[in-house]
Amino acid sequence: MSCAKLTTVYNMDRDALIREYAPLVKIIASRLAIRLPSHIDVNDLINAGIIGVIEALDRFDPSRGVKVETYLSFRIKGAMLDELRRMDWLPRSTREKAKQLEEVHSRVEARLGRTPTEEEIAASFGMDIEEYRKFLKEAAGVAVLSLDDMGLGQDGDTRSILECIADPLSEDPVARLNLEETKNRLAMAIGELQEKERLVLSLYYYEDLNLKEIGRVLEVTESRVCQLHSQAIFKLKTKLKKFKKGEI
């Protein structure tokens, strides 16, 4: 939907706009839900997302040159994350497991000089592969990749990702450089993942397949797909934090 059309329709029928973007809310909620404990109700995320849509439509400025869908996506996800923080959804034990995973990934990678395999990480924990996968599943609740991990917001820069999106009418060269650097860092980190991990990310985020569909493609269980996804995200977080600290 064009900015001009949005402005016109918004003035006429706000409810229609909310209904139009409701599917986007459900997609974002479903993607976020796979990283959360099973007791989190996806409907709570959807409700928070709808509120995010309402607030975003009130604040949207067509003159900024940002696509409506891009703006809404970030606002919807932000509203859902705010709701999760309000719910205090993640147990301390899960956070500790996630911290251990990141530390072990970083330590083993430094020792080997490359991205470690699943078996090597399991061995570092003193676990067999099944024990490690169970541990990984328990820590999956925090397998959320923050844009801060990609290097945005460094050196006191408090701008949001939306403010780093180039305005076609007045391009900011510094913002463009930051965004390009972020893309390059992420591409390099993804390139060092194992083949199945890269394939899971590609099928999930670019082909819009769900976990069950990806499982059929890879001929593995849905649970195994979830493990591969979590493992890939943990590896990316470790790599991008090193980028941010200037260690790589």
FILO-469007 format. One record per residue (C-alpha): residue number from 1; residue in one letter; y, x, z. Coordinates in pm, 1 decimal. Example, Ala and Ser with C-alpha at 12.3 -4.5 7.8 and 13.67 -1.06 7.14 Angstrom:
MITI    i  aa        py        px        pz
MITI    1   a    -450.0    1230.0     780.0
MITI    2   s    -106.0    1367.0     714.0
//
This chain:
MITI    i  aa        py        px        pz
MITI    1   m       0.0       0.0       0.0
MITI    2   s     340.4     141.1     -96.5
MITI    3   c     617.2     192.9     157.1
MITI    4   a     838.6     -64.4     -17.3
MITI    5   k     559.3    -318.6     -17.8
MITI    6   l     483.7    -247.6     345.7
MITI    7   t     846.1    -307.2     444.1
MITI    8   t     857.2    -636.8     254.2
MITI    9   v     523.3    -767.9     377.2
MITI   10   y     586.4    -652.5     731.4
MITI   11   n     895.4    -867.6     750.9
MITI   12   m     696.4   -1166.5     622.0
MITI   13   d     358.2   -1149.9     793.4
MITI   14   r     281.6    -892.5    1058.4
MITI   15   d     -54.2   -1050.6    1145.6
MITI   16   a    -169.5   -1004.0     787.0
MITI   17   l     -93.3    -632.6     810.7
MITI   18   i    -293.4    -600.7    1131.2
MITI   19   r    -588.4    -775.2     965.0
MITI   20   e    -555.9    -547.4     662.6
MITI   21   y    -585.1    -231.5     870.7
MITI   22   a    -852.1    -361.3    1109.9
MITI   23   p   -1132.7    -197.9     901.5
MITI   24   l    -956.2     139.0     937.6
MITI   25   v    -957.3      90.8    1315.5
MITI   26   k   -1332.8      22.8    1312.0
MITI   27   i   -1403.9     331.3    1100.2
MITI   28   i   -1206.5     558.8    1333.7
MITI   29   a   -1368.4     402.1    1641.6
MITI   30   s   -1718.3     448.9    1499.5
MITI   31   r   -1653.1     814.3    1415.1
MITI   32   l   -1514.2     881.8    1759.8
MITI   33   a   -1797.2     694.9    1933.2
MITI   34   i   -2071.3     932.4    1815.3
MITI   35   r   -1917.6    1206.4    2032.0
MITI   36   l   -1903.3     988.5    2343.2
MITI   37   p   -2158.1     891.9    2611.0
MITI   38   s   -2361.8     580.4    2534.7
MITI   39   h   -2197.0     377.3    2813.1
MITI   40   i   -1863.4     379.6    2630.1
MITI   41   d   -1818.5      45.7    2451.9
MITI   42   v   -1693.0      92.5    2095.6
MITI   43   n   -1515.4    -243.8    2125.1
MITI   44   d   -1286.5     -91.7    2388.9
MITI   45   l   -1189.3     174.0    2135.8
MITI   46   i   -1131.6     -90.4    1868.5
MITI   47   n    -905.6    -290.4    2101.4
MITI   48   a    -704.7      22.3    2181.0
MITI   49   g    -685.3      99.8    1809.8
MITI   50   i    -546.6    -244.7    1726.8
MITI   51   i    -274.8    -190.1    1986.1
MITI   52   g    -211.9     145.2    1817.8
MITI   53   v    -166.3     -32.0    1484.0
MITI   54   i      87.2    -273.5    1631.8
MITI   55   e     287.1       7.1    1793.0
MITI   56   a     265.8     221.8    1477.7
MITI   57   l     395.4     -58.7    1255.7
MITI   58   d     690.2    -100.8    1489.7
MITI   59   r     774.3     268.8    1460.3
MITI   60   f     686.8     339.4    1097.1
MITI   61   d     974.5     477.4     891.0
MITI   62   p     907.9     456.8     512.5
MITI   63   s    1194.4     698.5     444.3
MITI   64   r     997.0     987.2     600.4
MITI   65   g     772.7    1003.8     293.1
MITI   66   v     448.8     988.7     495.8
MITI   67   k     169.2     765.3     365.9
MITI   68   v     114.0     452.2     572.3
MITI   69   e    -260.8     517.6     605.3
MITI   70   t    -202.0     875.9     721.0
MITI   71   y      51.4     766.2     980.4
MITI   72   l    -168.2     484.0    1107.6
MITI   73   s    -480.6     702.3    1126.4
MITI   74   f    -317.1     946.5    1366.1
MITI   75   r    -156.0     671.9    1572.9
MITI   76   i    -482.2     475.0    1595.7
MITI   77   k    -684.0     777.7    1703.8
MITI   78   g    -412.4     873.4    1950.6
MITI   79   a    -425.3     527.1    2106.8
MITI   80   m    -804.0     550.4    2139.7
MITI   81   l    -788.6     894.1    2302.6
MITI   82   d    -523.1     766.3    2544.2
MITI   83   e    -756.1     482.2    2639.0
MITI   84   l   -1044.2     723.8    2696.6
MITI   85   r    -826.0     940.5    2918.7
MITI   86   r    -723.7     631.7    3112.7
MITI   87   m   -1089.6     540.9    3158.8
MITI   88   d   -1173.3     896.5    3273.9
MITI   89   w   -1489.0     863.3    3064.8
MITI   90   l   -1628.6    1215.2    3083.3
MITI   91   p   -1822.2    1329.4    3394.1
MITI   92   r   -1741.7    1673.1    3535.4
MITI   93   s   -2100.7    1785.1    3472.3
MITI   94   t   -2058.8    1714.6    3099.7
MITI   95   r   -1737.3    1913.0    3085.6
MITI   96   e   -1910.8    2202.8    3260.5
MITI   97   k   -2194.7    2195.9    3005.9
MITI   98   a   -1944.0    2198.5    2720.7
MITI   99   k   -1760.2    2491.9    2878.1
MITI  100   q   -2086.2    2683.7    2911.3
MITI  101   l   -2168.3    2616.5    2546.6
MITI  102   e   -1834.5    2747.6    2425.9
MITI  103   e   -1858.7    3058.1    2645.3
MITI  104   v   -2214.2    3137.7    2534.7
MITI  105   h   -2128.9    3080.5    2167.1
MITI  106   s   -1835.2    3317.0    2199.4
MITI  107   r   -2032.5    3583.8    2385.3
MITI  108   v   -2332.5    3580.8    2152.5
MITI  109   e   -2112.4    3578.0    1842.7
MITI  110   a   -1922.4    3881.6    1972.2
MITI  111   r   -2247.9    4064.8    2042.6
MITI  112   l   -2406.5    3986.2    1705.1
MITI  113   g   -2091.3    4011.6    1496.2
MITI  114   r   -2171.7    3684.4    1320.0
MITI  115   t   -2219.8    3314.2    1386.9
MITI  116   p   -2534.3    3279.1    1602.6
MITI  117   t   -2826.8    3058.2    1511.5
MITI  118   e   -2950.3    2769.1    1720.4
MITI  119   e   -3248.1    2976.0    1836.8
MITI  120   e   -3026.3    3265.9    1945.8
MITI  121   i   -2802.8    3038.1    2149.9
MITI  122   a   -3106.3    2875.0    2312.1
MITI  123   a   -3247.5    3218.6    2401.1
MITI  124   s   -2917.4    3318.3    2561.8
MITI  125   f   -2945.1    3013.6    2786.9
MITI  126   g   -3305.6    3104.9    2865.8
MITI  127   m   -3421.3    2776.9    2711.6
MITI  128   d   -3668.5    2681.4    2443.6
MITI  129   i   -3529.4    2499.7    2140.7
MITI  130   e   -3605.5    2148.9    2272.3
MITI  131   e   -3444.1    2218.8    2609.2
MITI  132   y   -3137.6    2352.9    2430.7
MITI  133   r   -3111.9    2046.9    2205.8
MITI  134   k   -3129.9    1820.2    2508.7
MITI  135   f   -2856.4    2027.0    2674.6
MITI  136   l   -2649.3    2005.5    2355.8
MITI  137   k   -2687.8    1627.7    2347.4
MITI  138   e   -2567.6    1601.3    2708.3
MITI  139   a   -2259.1    1809.5    2624.8
MITI  140   a   -2182.7    1620.4    2302.4
MITI  141   g   -1922.4    1399.8    2470.1
MITI  142   v   -1659.7    1670.3    2438.8
MITI  143   a   -1745.1    1774.5    2083.3
MITI  144   v   -1400.2    1668.1    1972.7
MITI  145   l   -1200.2    1916.6    1771.2
MITI  146   s    -834.9    1922.3    1876.2
MITI  147   l    -564.2    2006.0    1627.3
MITI  148   d    -432.4    2242.3    1894.8
MITI  149   d    -751.9    2445.2    1848.8
MITI  150   m    -655.5    2496.0    1486.0
MITI  151   g    -337.5    2675.2    1579.3
MITI  152   l     -84.4    2393.5    1566.4
MITI  153   g     155.3    2378.8    1856.2
MITI  154   q     165.1    2755.4    1912.0
MITI  155   d     453.4    2952.1    2057.5
MITI  156   g     609.5    2651.2    2224.0
MITI  157   d     593.8    2442.8    1906.3
MITI  158   t     545.3    2086.1    2031.3
MITI  159   r     552.1    1911.4    1694.4
MITI  160   s     277.9    1666.5    1607.4
MITI  161   i      58.0    1702.1    1299.8
MITI  162   l     263.9    1425.9    1132.9
MITI  163   e     571.4    1643.4    1160.8
MITI  164   c     383.8    1923.4     983.4
MITI  165   i     309.0    1704.6     683.1
MITI  166   a     541.7    1802.7     402.2
MITI  167   d     807.6    1552.7     300.0
MITI  168   p     802.8    1538.4     -83.0
MITI  169   l    1179.5    1481.9     -81.9
MITI  170   s    1262.6    1772.6     145.8
MITI  171   e     980.4    2021.3     188.0
MITI  172   d     991.7    2240.3     497.0
MITI  173   p     851.3    2583.5     401.5
MITI  174   v     765.8    2672.6     763.2
MITI  175   a     570.7    2349.6     812.3
MITI  176   r     391.3    2405.6     482.8
MITI  177   l     298.4    2761.6     583.3
MITI  178   n     162.1    2640.4     919.4
MITI  179   l     -41.6    2369.4     752.4
MITI  180   e    -181.5    2606.2     488.8
MITI  181   e    -274.8    2860.3     754.4
MITI  182   t    -450.8    2589.0     952.6
MITI  183   k    -647.7    2480.5     646.1
MITI  184   n    -748.6    2839.2     572.0
MITI  185   r    -862.2    2900.4     928.6
MITI  186   l   -1070.5    2585.0     930.0
MITI  187   a   -1222.8    2660.3     586.9
MITI  188   m   -1323.8    3009.2     699.6
MITI  189   a   -1482.8    2873.3    1017.0
MITI  190   i   -1673.3    2604.8     825.9
MITI  191   g   -1792.9    2865.5     576.8
MITI  192   e   -1965.5    3055.7     858.2
MITI  193   l   -2165.1    2754.8     977.1
MITI  194   q   -2532.8    2720.5     892.5
MITI  195   e   -2611.1    2528.2     575.1
MITI  196   k   -2736.5    2213.1     749.8
MITI  197   e   -2433.1    2206.0     977.1
MITI  198   r   -2196.4    2230.1     679.8
MITI  199   l   -2392.0    1959.5     500.8
MITI  200   v   -2371.9    1724.1     800.0
MITI  201   l   -1993.6    1770.8     822.3
MITI  202   s   -1954.1    1721.2     447.8
MITI  203   l   -2166.4    1406.0     434.0
MITI  204   y   -2005.0    1259.3     743.9
MITI  205   y   -1638.2    1338.0     690.3
MITI  206   y   -1612.1    1353.1     311.0
MITI  207   e   -1886.8    1122.7     184.4
MITI  208   d   -1843.9     868.5     467.9
MITI  209   l   -2217.3     847.1     537.7
MITI  210   n   -2325.6     732.5     881.4
MITI  211   l   -2573.1     923.1    1099.6
MITI  212   k   -2873.9     722.8     985.9
MITI  213   e   -2788.8     777.6     618.6
MITI  214   i   -2738.9    1150.4     674.6
MITI  215   g   -3074.5    1162.0     850.1
MITI  216   r   -3241.2    1015.1     543.2
MITI  217   v   -3072.0    1273.2     320.1
MITI  218   l   -3181.4    1564.4     541.0
MITI  219   e   -3515.5    1404.4     630.7
MITI  220   v   -3448.2    1435.4    1004.5
MITI  221   t   -3389.4    1185.8    1284.6
MITI  222   e   -3052.5    1031.1    1362.7
MITI  223   s   -3060.9    1212.0    1697.7
MITI  224   r   -3106.8    1545.9    1520.6
MITI  225   v   -2806.4    1473.0    1297.0
MITI  226   c   -2598.9    1407.7    1609.4
MITI  227   q   -2714.7    1741.7    1752.7
MITI  228   l   -2624.6    1927.8    1433.9
MITI  229   h   -2282.1    1763.3    1431.5
MITI  230   s   -2213.8    1854.9    1794.9
MITI  231   q   -2332.9    2209.9    1742.7
MITI  232   a   -2110.6    2252.9    1437.6
MITI  233   i   -1804.5    2124.4    1625.5
MITI  234   f   -1867.7    2357.5    1919.3
MITI  235   k   -1892.7    2651.7    1680.6
MITI  236   l   -1568.3    2552.4    1508.5
MITI  237   k   -1387.7    2517.9    1840.7
MITI  238   t   -1502.7    2864.7    1948.8
MITI  239   k   -1396.9    3022.2    1620.3
MITI  240   l   -1058.2    2849.4    1603.9
MITI  241   k    -973.5    2939.8    1962.5
MITI  242   k   -1032.9    3304.4    1871.5
MITI  243   f    -801.9    3262.6    1573.3
MITI  244   k    -537.1    3113.5    1796.8
MITI  245   k    -562.8    3401.4    2046.5
MITI  246   g    -546.7    3657.0    1766.8
MITI  247   e    -893.5    3790.8    1843.5
MITI  248   i   -1006.3    3754.0    1480.2
//
